[in-house]
């Protein structure tokens, strides 16, 4: 399985292999999408409050506009197949409470 790193470019506009893992970034946050795990159930598409997820021509999930993503994690929570890995980039400094 290969990995691609994508910034703000809409990957649905370009064909992606069905089994590729894509890491989308926005600032310190990242959303990793393991397309090979996707079974096209559509739960994440229906749940996304920003409507940036859709199924591509090979029935695998893709992100249309990562700059619109609010990194809420609803996609990861709804997906029964662990397609999404969310990293909000939240790191506490040593000595901070928490």
C-alpha positions, 0 to 999 in steps of 0.5 A: 500500500502506498502513501500520498501527502496532499495539501489543499489540492482536491484529490477527487479531481485526480484519480487515486489508486483504490488502496492508497493511503492519503494524508491530508494536512492543514496547519498542524492537523492531519487527516489520514485516509486509508482508502483500501479499508473503505467499503463505500458504506457512505456513513462518513459522507452522510455525517460530515458537517462540512460535506467534503467527503464523497465516493470517487469513481471506484467507490472509495472515499476521498476528501474534496477540500481539506481546507474546509475540514474542521477536524471534528472527527465525526468521519472517524467516529462513524466509520466502522472500518477505521478508514480515518486517522485524525491528528489535531496536532494538539500537543501540551508543553511540558509543565502544562496541566492536563 
